[in-house]
Amino acid sequence: MYKINKVSNDIEKLEERLFKDLGFRERDHLQEWIAKNPEILGEDLLIIQKEFSGFNDTNERLDLLALDKEGNLVIIENKLDDSGKNVTWQALKYASYCSTLTTKQILHLFQQYLLQSQSEEIAEDLVKTYLEHTEGELYLNSGDQRIIFVANHYRKEVTSTVLWLITHGINVQCFRATPFSENENIFLQIEQIIPLPETEEFMIDVQEKKREDLEKGKGLSETRKTQLEFWKRFKDRLLQFDEIHKLQTPRPQYWFDVVLGKSGIHLSNTFNTDRNEIGIRIYISSKNVEEWLPYFEKEKFHIESVIGDELLWNPNPKNKDKIIALYKQFNLNDKDNWDEAIDWMADKTIILRKVFMDLIKDK
């Protein structure tokens, strides 16, 4: 890592260090940094447990447990300067333990974590807000569990095992955490090394095909099958735009997220057959509201003039997280109307995505 010196118009190399030499410890430092700032792992994660040891018939303890935006569990294992040789086996055991957790059990674990943190907030309310779950029964851990490793150095037996797991449909990511120093200043660099961001989309597409084949025999409910089919068609339409290069894998759920390049702010498409309604929402997490919502509100006239529609600004004022939304009615139970609905949603998504990305960039 280099520091830019504007005065000399040059760069200065920072000294790469080891955590142990700086006096940092796994649980007291690296784990705490991630728990407080999970966005350093490249996505908006909700930490729901730390140092959890409540598995039946075992005293083993996982480092961090989180939920992702699809309501699936994410096991996060942290090591300092050396990953060790058994970390993959350790994480796989934790994933297997977590695979049986029900929604009720997950909410209970999260509530315990909040109590330990001396928070009076309600776990279920926080999860619903985080997932933007406004209707129907909350259903967590419906998909496969994910694993994230964080370490400074990975042994060959670990990286080879991780790559094998990925090719067999297990969602695993490796991040390298590297400390640097300059005099009394200490810096931390976190970078994803497996899978490489440049190849991740291809690997996702391969796994998506495998998932599609498996889902044919899983007997999904008709509602979830409809959701999955709609989002697959929507993704295909969205990828026709030059501005879009990477999208999530379609899932049988009522939302489909598109990143805006800023942690805590994303664009979420919605699909509701009960209301015959589709929507596009700019979601702002509670910790980003004070900084970003007033800024966006000042640009209200500009945003609405570009999109050509009046938007709903904070339609759910009781929620700590905020949304800016645009909805439209279609008869979604008749699939003959889907092309028109998808075209409308895709066009508005691209416009809103660009205007908000520009505003975020210009701030």
Backbone hydrogen bonds in HBPLUS format (Angstrom, degrees):
<---DONOR---> <-ACCEPTOR-->    atom                        ^
c    i                          cat <-CA-CA->   ^        H-A-AA   ^      H-
h    n   atom  resd res      DA  || num        DHA   H-A  angle D-A-AA Bond
n    s   type  num  typ     dist DA aas  dist angle  dist       angle   num
A0014-LEU N   A0001-MET O   2.91 MM  13  5.74 175.4  1.92 157.1 158.1     1
A0003-LYS N   A0012-GLU O   2.73 MM   9  5.04 165.8  1.75 145.4 149.0     2
A0012-GLU N   A0003-LYS O   2.74 MM   9  5.04 157.9  1.78 145.7 153.6     3
A0005-ASN N   A0010-ASP O   2.77 MM   5  5.28 171.2  1.78 160.0 160.3     4
A0009-ASN N   A0005-ASN O   2.86 MM   4  5.63 116.7  2.27 137.1 154.5     5
A0010-ASP N   A0005-ASN O   3.13 MM   5  5.28 153.7  2.20 141.0 147.5     6
A0015-GLU N   A0181-SER O   3.22 MM 166  5.33 155.1  2.29 161.2 153.7     7
A0181-SER N   A0015-GLU O   2.93 MM 166  5.33 146.7  2.05 139.5 150.2     8
A0017-ARG N   A0179-PRO O   2.90 MM 162  5.47 171.9  1.91 152.6 150.1     9
A0022-LEU N   A0019-PHE O   3.03 MM   3  5.22 135.0  2.24 101.2 113.9    10
A0024-PHE N   A0019-PHE O   3.07 MM   5  5.24 159.7  2.11 148.7 143.9    11
A0023-GLY N   A0020-LYS O   3.18 MM   3  5.06 156.2  2.24  97.5 104.7    12
A0029-HIS N   A0025-ARG O   3.02 MM   4  5.50 143.4  2.16 137.4 144.2    13
A0031-GLN N   A0026-GLU O   2.94 MM   5  6.00 163.5  1.97 173.5 177.9    14
A0032-GLU N   A0029-HIS O   3.00 MM   3  5.14 112.7  2.47 101.3 117.7    15
A0033-TRP N   A0029-HIS O   2.83 MM   4  6.08 158.7  1.87 163.5 170.5    16
A0034-ILE N   A0030-LEU O   3.12 MM   4  6.38 160.7  2.16 150.9 154.9    17
A0035-ALA N   A0031-GLN O   2.94 MM   4  6.13 159.8  1.98 147.5 153.8    18
A0036-LYS N   A0032-GLU O   2.97 MM   4  6.11 153.5  2.05 148.4 154.1    19
A0037-ASN N   A0033-TRP O   2.91 MM   4  5.94 133.2  2.14 136.8 150.0    20
A0040-ILE N   A0037-ASN O   3.09 MM   3  6.09 173.7  2.09 131.2 132.7    21
A0041-LEU N   A0038-PRO O   3.07 MM   3  5.90 167.9  2.08 122.9 126.2    22
A0042-GLY N   A0039-GLU O   2.96 MM   3  5.43 146.8  2.07 120.5 120.1    23
A0046-LEU N   A0067-LEU O   3.00 MM  21  5.14 168.4  2.01 152.3 155.9    24
A0067-LEU N   A0046-LEU O   2.84 MM  21  5.14 149.1  1.94 136.8 146.3    25
A0048-ILE N   A0065-LEU O   2.80 MM  17  5.77 164.7  1.83 149.9 155.2    26
A0049-GLN N   A0065-LEU O   3.21 MM  16  5.02 140.4  2.38 144.7 139.2    27
A0065-LEU N   A0049-GLN O   3.03 MM  16  5.02 163.0  2.06 137.5 135.7    28
A0051-GLU N   A0063-ASP O   2.81 MM  12  4.77 166.2  1.83 135.9 138.4    29
A0062-LEU N   A0052-PHE O   2.95 MM  10  5.44 142.5  2.10 155.9 153.4    30
A0064-LEU N   A0076-ILE O   3.16 MM  12  5.04 152.3  2.24 152.7 154.2    31
A0076-ILE N   A0064-LEU O   2.97 MM  12  5.04 174.2  1.97 153.7 151.8    32
A0066-ALA N   A0074-VAL O   2.92 MM   8  4.94 156.4  1.97 142.4 149.2    33
A0074-VAL N   A0066-ALA O   2.74 MM   8  4.94 152.1  1.82 143.2 143.6    34
A0068-ASP N   A0072-ASN O   2.98 MM   4  5.60 150.2  2.07 151.3 160.9    35
A0071-GLY N   A0068-ASP O   2.94 MM   3  5.45 162.2  1.98 122.7 124.4    36
A0141-ASN N   A0071-GLY O   2.78 MM  70  5.96 171.3  1.79 159.2 156.8    37
A0146-ARG N   A0073-LEU O   2.98 MM  73  6.33 167.9  1.99 156.5 160.4    38
A0075-ILE N   A0146-ARG O   2.87 MM  71  6.13 173.3  1.87 149.4 147.9    39
A0148-ILE N   A0075-ILE O   2.79 MM  73  6.14 159.1  1.83 165.1 166.2    40
A0077-GLU N   A0148-ILE O   2.88 MM  71  6.30 161.2  1.91 166.9 172.2    41
A0150-VAL N   A0077-GLU O   2.95 MM  73  6.31 146.5  2.07 161.4 163.9    42
A0079-LYS N   A0150-VAL O   2.76 MM  71  6.08 162.5  1.79 170.4 174.7    43
A0152-ASN N   A0080-LEU O   2.73 MM  72  5.86 155.9  1.78 171.4 175.1    44
A0083-SER N   A0153-HIS O   2.84 MM  70  5.99 136.1  2.03 154.5 167.9    45
A0090-GLN N   A0086-ASN O   3.02 MM   4  6.21 160.0  2.06 154.2 160.5    46
A0091-ALA N   A0087-VAL O   2.96 MM   4  6.15 162.1  1.99 149.0 152.8    47
A0092-LEU N   A0088-THR O   2.94 MM   4  6.12 157.5  1.99 149.0 155.3    48
A0093-LYS N   A0089-TRP O   3.10 MM   4  6.31 152.3  2.18 145.7 152.2    49
A0094-TYR N   A0090-GLN O   3.18 MM   4  6.55 157.9  2.23 145.7 151.4    50
A0095-ALA N   A0091-ALA O   2.85 MM   4  6.14 155.6  1.91 150.3 157.6    51
A0096-SER N   A0092-LEU O   2.94 MM   4  6.16 153.7  2.01 144.7 151.5    52
A0097-TYR N   A0093-LYS O   2.91 MM   4  6.23 154.2  1.98 149.8 157.1    53
A0098-CYS N   A0094-TYR O   2.88 MM   4  6.12 158.4  1.93 150.3 156.2    54
A0099-SER N   A0095-ALA O   2.96 MM   4  6.05 128.2  2.24 139.5 152.5    55
A0101-LEU N   A0098-CYS O   3.08 MM   3  5.38 163.9  2.11 113.4 118.6    56
A0106-ILE N   A0102-THR O   2.91 MM   4  6.16 159.9  1.95 155.1 160.6    57
A0107-LEU N   A0103-THR O   2.98 MM   4  6.21 163.6  2.00 154.0 157.9    58
A0108-HIS N   A0104-LYS O   3.03 MM   4  6.21 147.9  2.13 140.9 150.1    59
A0109-LEU N   A0105-GLN O   2.89 MM   4  6.20 155.9  1.95 149.7 155.7    60
A0110-PHE N   A0106-ILE O   2.97 MM   4  6.21 160.3  2.01 150.5 155.7    61
A0111-GLN N   A0107-LEU O   2.88 MM   4  6.07 153.3  1.96 143.1 150.6    62
A0112-GLN N   A0108-HIS O   2.98 MM   4  6.25 153.3  2.05 148.1 154.7    63
A0113-TYR N   A0109-LEU O   3.06 MM   4  6.35 154.8  2.12 145.0 151.8    64
A0114-LEU N   A0110-PHE O   2.93 MM   4  6.27 153.5  2.00 150.1 157.1    65
A0115-LEU N   A0111-GLN O   2.97 MM   4  6.21 154.8  2.04 146.2 152.9    66
A0116-GLN N   A0112-GLN O   2.90 MM   4  6.18 156.6  1.96 150.1 156.6    67
A0117-SER N   A0113-TYR O   3.00 MM   4  6.21 135.9  2.20 137.4 149.5    68
A0119-SER N   A0114-LEU O   2.79 MM   5  5.08 169.7  1.80 155.8 153.5    69
A0118-GLN N   A0115-LEU O   2.94 MM   3  4.87 157.5  1.99 104.1 109.1    70
A0126-LEU N   A0122-ILE O   3.06 MM   4  6.35 160.1  2.10 156.7 162.6    71
A0127-VAL N   A0123-ALA O   2.94 MM   4  6.20 160.4  1.98 157.7 163.2    72
A0128-LYS N   A0124-GLU O   2.97 MM   4  6.12 165.2  2.00 149.8 153.9    73
A0129-THR N   A0125-ASP O   2.98 MM   4  6.13 157.8  2.03 146.4 152.7    74
A0130-TYR N   A0126-LEU O   2.87 MM   4  6.00 160.8  1.90 146.3 152.3    75
A0131-LEU N   A0127-VAL O   2.87 MM   4  6.06 158.4  1.92 152.9 158.1    76
A0132-GLU N   A0128-LYS O   2.86 MM   4  5.67 108.2  2.38 131.4 148.2    77
A0133-HIS N   A0128-LYS O   2.77 MM   5  4.77 157.5  1.82 144.6 148.7    78
A0132-GLU N   A0129-THR O   3.10 MM   3  4.84 147.6  2.21  94.8 104.7    79
A0147-ILE N   A0171-ASN O   2.96 MM  24  6.35 158.2  2.01 160.5 166.5    80
A0173-GLN N   A0147-ILE O   2.97 MM  26  6.45 146.5  2.09 148.5 159.2    81
A0149-PHE N   A0173-GLN O   2.87 MM  24  6.24 163.8  1.89 159.0 164.1    82
A0175-PHE N   A0149-PHE O   2.84 MM  26  6.07 155.7  1.90 147.7 155.8    83
A0151-ALA N   A0175-PHE O   3.12 MM  24  6.56 160.6  2.16 163.3 167.0    84
A0177-ALA N   A0151-ALA O   2.90 MM  26  5.46 152.6  1.98 114.9 123.8    85
A0158-VAL N   A0155-ARG O   2.97 MM   3  5.33 135.5  2.17 105.5 118.1    86
A0159-THR N   A0155-ARG O   3.12 MM   4  6.55 162.5  2.15 158.8 162.2    87
A0160-SER N   A0156-LYS O   2.97 MM   4  6.05 168.0  1.98 156.6 160.0    88
A0161-THR N   A0157-GLU O   3.36 MM   4  6.11 148.7  2.46 121.3 129.3    89
A0162-VAL N   A0158-VAL O   2.91 MM   4  6.15 160.6  1.95 154.7 160.3    90
A0163-LEU N   A0159-THR O   3.02 MM   4  6.21 164.3  2.04 149.7 153.2    91
A0164-TRP N   A0160-SER O   3.10 MM   4  6.27 152.8  2.17 140.7 148.0    92
A0165-LEU N   A0161-THR O   2.90 MM   4  6.17 157.5  1.95 151.3 157.6    93
A0166-ILE N   A0162-VAL O   2.95 MM   4  6.23 156.5  2.01 152.3 158.4    94
A0167-THR N   A0163-LEU O   3.16 MM   4  6.40 158.6  2.21 145.7 150.4    95
A0168-HIS N   A0165-LEU O   3.07 MM   3  5.11 139.9  2.24  97.3 109.3    96
A0170-ILE N   A0165-LEU O   2.94 MM   5  5.24 162.5  1.97 148.9 143.2    97
A0169-GLY N   A0166-ILE O   3.07 MM   3  5.27 151.3  2.16 116.3 113.8    98
A0174-CYS N   A0194-ILE O   2.73 MM  20  4.95 157.8  1.78 148.1 151.8    99
A0193-ILE N   A0174-CYS O   2.90 MM  19  5.78 164.1  1.92 154.2 159.6   100
A0194-ILE N   A0174-CYS O   3.38 MM  20  4.95 159.3  2.43 135.2 134.1   101
A0176-ARG N   A0191-GLU O   2.79 MM  15  5.38 162.1  1.82 161.1 159.1   102
A0191-GLU N   A0176-ARG O   3.09 MM  15  5.38 156.2  2.15 142.0 149.4   103
A0178-THR N   A0189-GLN O   2.90 MM  11  5.18 164.6  1.92 151.1 156.3   104
A0189-GLN N   A0178-THR O   2.90 MM  11  5.18 164.1  1.93 146.6 152.1   105
A0180-PHE N   A0187-PHE O   2.80 MM   7  4.95 158.2  1.85 138.6 142.8   106
A0187-PHE N   A0180-PHE O   2.70 MM   7  4.95 166.8  1.72 144.3 148.4   107
A0182-GLU N   A0185-ASN O   2.83 MM   3  5.13 156.6  1.89 149.0 152.6   108
A0185-ASN N   A0182-GLU O   2.90 MM   3  5.13 151.5  1.98 139.9 134.5   109
A0199-THR N   A0196-LEU O   2.87 MM   3  5.46 147.4  1.98 120.3 129.5   110
A0200-GLU N   A0196-LEU O   3.01 MM   4  6.01 124.7  2.33 151.4 165.4   111
A0203-MET N   A0199-THR O   3.15 MM   4  6.44 163.2  2.18 154.6 159.3   112
A0204-ILE N   A0200-GLU O   2.85 MM   4  6.09 151.6  1.93 151.4 159.8   113
A0205-ASP N   A0201-GLU O   2.97 MM   4  6.24 157.7  2.02 150.2 155.5   114
A0206-VAL N   A0202-PHE O   3.09 MM   4  6.41 154.6  2.15 148.8 155.2   115
A0207-GLN N   A0203-MET O   3.02 MM   4  6.28 163.2  2.05 147.5 151.9   116
A0208-GLU N   A0204-ILE O   2.73 MM   4  5.93 143.5  1.86 147.3 159.1   117
A0209-LYS N   A0205-ASP O   3.12 MM   4  6.38 150.8  2.21 144.2 149.8   118
A0210-LYS N   A0206-VAL O   3.22 MM   4  6.60 157.4  2.27 145.4 151.3   119
A0211-ARG N   A0207-GLN O   2.78 MM   4  6.03 157.9  1.83 148.4 155.1   120
A0212-GLU N   A0208-GLU O   2.87 MM   4  6.07 153.0  1.94 145.5 152.6   121
A0213-ASP N   A0209-LYS O   3.11 MM   4  6.39 156.3  2.17 146.8 152.2   122
A0214-LEU N   A0210-LYS O   3.00 MM   4  6.31 152.2  2.08 147.5 155.5   123
A0215-GLU N   A0211-ARG O   2.84 MM   4  6.03 155.0  1.90 152.6 159.4   124
A0217-GLY N   A0214-LEU O   3.05 MM   3  5.76 151.5  2.14 116.0 123.2   125
A0218-LYS N   A0215-GLU O   3.17 MM   3  4.90 161.8  2.21  99.4 105.0   126
A0225-LYS N   A0221-SER O   2.88 MM   4  6.14 154.7  1.94 154.4 162.5   127
A0226-THR N   A0222-GLU O   2.91 MM   4  6.07 153.6  1.98 144.5 151.4   128
A0227-GLN N   A0223-THR O   2.94 MM   4  6.25 158.4  1.99 148.4 154.4   129
A0228-LEU N   A0224-ARG O   2.94 MM   4  6.09 165.0  1.97 146.8 150.8   130
A0229-GLU N   A0225-LYS O   2.95 MM   4  6.13 162.3  1.98 148.4 153.2   131
A0230-PHE N   A0226-THR O   2.95 MM   4  6.14 162.6  1.98 152.2 156.8   132
A0231-TRP N   A0227-GLN O   3.01 MM   4  6.24 168.9  2.02 156.9 159.1   133
A0232-LYS N   A0228-LEU O   3.02 MM   4  6.18 150.1  2.11 146.8 154.9   134
A0233-ARG N   A0229-GLU O   3.16 MM   4  6.38 160.8  2.20 147.7 152.0   135
A0234-PHE N   A0230-PHE O   2.84 MM   4  6.09 151.0  1.92 147.2 156.8   136
A0235-LYS N   A0231-TRP O   2.84 MM   4  5.90 160.9  1.87 144.7 149.3   137
A0236-ASP N   A0232-LYS O   3.10 MM   4  6.32 163.5  2.13 145.7 149.9   138
A0237-ARG N   A0233-ARG O   3.08 MM   4  6.31 152.4  2.16 141.7 149.0   139
A0238-LEU N   A0234-PHE O   2.87 MM   4  6.11 160.6  1.91 154.1 159.6   140
A0239-LEU N   A0235-LYS O   2.93 MM   4  6.12 152.4  2.01 154.4 160.9   141
A0240-GLN N   A0237-ARG O   3.11 MM   3  5.50 158.6  2.16 108.9 115.6   142
A0241-PHE N   A0238-LEU O   3.15 MM   3  5.86 168.3  2.16 119.0 122.7   143
A0244-ILE N   A0241-PHE O   3.25 MM   3  5.76 159.9  2.29 113.3 118.7   144
A0253-GLN N   A0251-ARG O   2.87 MM   2  5.62 126.9  2.16 111.4  95.3   145
A0271-PHE N   A0254-TYR O   2.90 MM  17  5.14 145.6  2.02 147.9 151.7   146
A0256-PHE N   A0269-ASN O   2.86 MM  13  5.02 140.2  2.02 140.0 146.1   147
A0269-ASN N   A0256-PHE O   2.83 MM  13  5.02 176.5  1.83 143.2 142.8   148
A0258-VAL N   A0267-LEU O   2.68 MM   9  5.08 156.3  1.73 159.9 163.2   149
A0267-LEU N   A0258-VAL O   2.96 MM   9  5.08 161.5  2.00 169.7 163.9   150
A0265-ILE N   A0262-LYS O   3.12 MM   3  5.66 155.4  2.18 139.2 138.8   151
A0285-SER N   A0264-GLY O   2.86 MM  21  5.12 169.9  1.87 156.3 159.3   152
A0266-HIS N   A0283-TYR O   3.11 MM  17  5.38 151.1  2.19 140.5 149.4   153
A0283-TYR N   A0266-HIS O   2.80 MM  17  5.38 169.7  1.81 174.4 171.4   154
A0268-SER N   A0281-ARG O   2.74 MM  13  5.10 165.9  1.76 154.2 159.3   155
A0281-ARG N   A0268-SER O   2.84 MM  13  5.10 154.3  1.91 139.8 148.5   156
A0270-THR N   A0279-GLY O   2.86 MM   9  4.92 157.0  1.92 135.9 137.9   157
A0279-GLY N   A0270-THR O   3.09 MM   9  4.92 154.0  2.16 126.5 128.3   158
A0272-ASN N   A0277-GLU O   2.91 MM   5  5.25 153.7  1.98 161.0 168.3   159
A0276-ASN N   A0272-ASN O   2.92 MM   4  5.75 112.5  2.39 129.9 147.9   160
A0277-GLU N   A0272-ASN O   2.96 MM   5  5.25 162.8  1.99 149.5 154.2   161
A0330-PHE N   A0276-ASN O   2.99 MM  54  5.38 157.8  2.04 129.8 137.0   162
A0278-ILE N   A0328-LYS O   3.04 MM  50  5.65 166.1  2.06 163.6 165.5   163
A0328-LYS N   A0278-ILE O   2.95 MM  50  5.65 151.6  2.03 163.6 167.4   164
A0280-ILE N   A0326-LEU O   2.84 MM  46  5.30 152.1  1.91 150.9 160.4   165
A0326-LEU N   A0280-ILE O   2.90 MM  46  5.30 140.1  2.06 147.0 159.3   166
A0282-ILE N   A0324-ILE O   2.81 MM  42  5.05 164.5  1.83 148.0 152.4   167
A0324-ILE N   A0282-ILE O   2.97 MM  42  5.05 143.1  2.11 132.4 144.0   168
A0284-ILE N   A0322-LYS O   2.81 MM  38  5.19 163.8  1.84 164.3 163.2   169
A0322-LYS N   A0284-ILE O   2.96 MM  38  5.19 158.5  2.00 154.1 156.1   170
A0288-ASN N   A0285-SER O   2.89 MM   3  5.47 155.6  1.95 119.3 127.5   171
A0289-VAL N   A0286-SER O   3.32 MM   3  5.19 157.0  2.38  99.3 106.0   172
A0292-TRP N   A0288-ASN O   3.03 MM   4  6.09 163.9  2.05 158.5 163.4   173
A0293-LEU N   A0289-VAL O   2.93 MM   4  5.28 154.1  2.00 139.1 147.7   174
A0296-PHE N   A0292-TRP O   2.94 MM   4  6.18 158.8  1.98 158.6 163.8   175
A0297-GLU N   A0293-LEU O   2.87 MM   4  6.06 158.9  1.92 153.9 160.4   176
A0298-LYS N   A0294-PRO O   3.04 MM   4  6.24 146.1  2.16 143.3 150.6   177
A0299-GLU N   A0296-PHE O   2.94 MM   3  5.14 136.1  2.13 101.2 114.2   178
A0300-LYS N   A0297-GLU O   3.12 MM   3  4.94 158.7  2.16 108.8 108.7   179
A0303-ILE N   A0299-GLU O   2.87 MM   4  6.08 169.7  1.88 165.7 168.9   180
A0304-GLU N   A0300-LYS O   2.94 MM   4  6.08 174.5  1.94 160.6 161.8   181
A0305-SER N   A0301-PHE O   2.94 MM   4  5.99 146.4  2.05 144.5 153.9   182
A0306-VAL N   A0302-HIS O   3.04 MM   4  6.25 148.7  2.15 147.3 155.1   183
A0307-ILE N   A0303-ILE O   3.00 MM   4  6.26 163.7  2.02 153.6 157.9   184
A0308-GLY N   A0304-GLU O   2.85 MM   4  5.64 139.1  2.02 132.9 143.7   185
A0312-LEU N   A0325-ALA O   2.76 MM  13  4.98 173.1  1.77 152.5 154.8   186
A0325-ALA N   A0312-LEU O   2.84 MM  13  4.98 157.0  1.89 144.4 149.2   187
A0314-ASN N   A0323-ILE O   2.95 MM   9  5.30 147.6  2.05 159.1 169.6   188
A0319-ASN N   A0316-ASN O   3.05 MM   3  5.84 156.4  2.11 125.1 131.1   189
A0332-LEU N   A0330-PHE O   2.98 MM   2  5.47 119.2  2.36 109.3  92.3   190
A0334-ASP N   A0331-ASN O   3.30 MM   3  5.88 159.6  2.34 111.4 117.2   191
A0337-ASN N   A0334-ASP O   2.95 MM   3  5.88 168.7  1.96 128.3 131.9   192
A0338-TRP N   A0335-LYS O   3.11 MM   3  5.10 160.1  2.15 103.3 109.5   193
A0341-ALA N   A0337-ASN O   3.08 MM   4  6.32 163.8  2.11 153.1 158.2   194
A0342-ILE N   A0338-TRP O   2.71 MM   4  5.83 166.4  1.73 159.9 163.2   195
A0343-ASP N   A0339-ASP O   2.90 MM   4  6.02 158.3  1.95 146.3 152.5   196
A0344-TRP N   A0340-GLU O   3.01 MM   4  6.21 162.4  2.04 148.2 152.7   197
A0345-MET N   A0341-ALA O   2.94 MM   4  6.16 168.9  1.95 152.0 155.2   198
A0346-ALA N   A0342-ILE O   2.82 MM   4  5.89 164.1  1.84 151.1 155.9   199
A0347-ASP N   A0343-ASP O   2.98 MM   4  6.07 167.5  2.00 149.8 153.3   200
A0348-LYS N   A0344-TRP O   3.04 MM   4  6.20 170.6  2.05 155.3 157.9   201
A0349-THR N   A0345-MET O   2.83 MM   4  5.85 150.2  1.91 145.0 154.2   202
A0350-ILE N   A0346-ALA O   3.03 MM   4  6.22 162.9  2.06 151.9 154.9   203
A0351-ILE N   A0347-ASP O   3.18 MM   4  6.44 160.8  2.22 146.5 151.6   204
A0352-LEU N   A0348-LYS O   2.88 MM   4  6.01 173.5  1.88 154.1 156.3   205
A0353-ARG N   A0349-THR O   2.78 MM   4  5.78 157.4  1.83 147.9 155.5   206
A0354-LYS N   A0350-ILE O   3.04 MM   4  6.17 159.2  2.09 142.6 147.6   207
A0355-VAL N   A0351-ILE O   3.03 MM   4  6.28 169.8  2.04 156.6 159.0   208
A0356-PHE N   A0352-LEU O   3.01 MM   4  6.06 164.5  2.03 151.6 155.7   209
A0357-MET N   A0353-ARG O   2.92 MM   4  5.94 153.5  2.00 143.7 151.8   210
A0358-ASP N   A0354-LYS O   2.91 MM   4  6.02 156.6  1.97 148.7 154.9   211
A0359-LEU N   A0355-VAL O   3.08 MM   4  6.26 152.4  2.16 136.9 144.3   212
A0360-ILE N   A0356-PHE O   2.89 MM   4  6.08 160.2  1.93 147.9 153.1   213
A0361-LYS N   A0357-MET O   2.93 MM   4  6.06 156.9  1.99 143.8 150.5   214
A0362-ASP N   A0358-ASP O   2.93 MM   4  6.08 147.3  2.04 144.3 153.0   215
A0363-LYS N   A0359-LEU O   3.14 MM   4  6.20 127.6  2.43 142.0 153.0   216
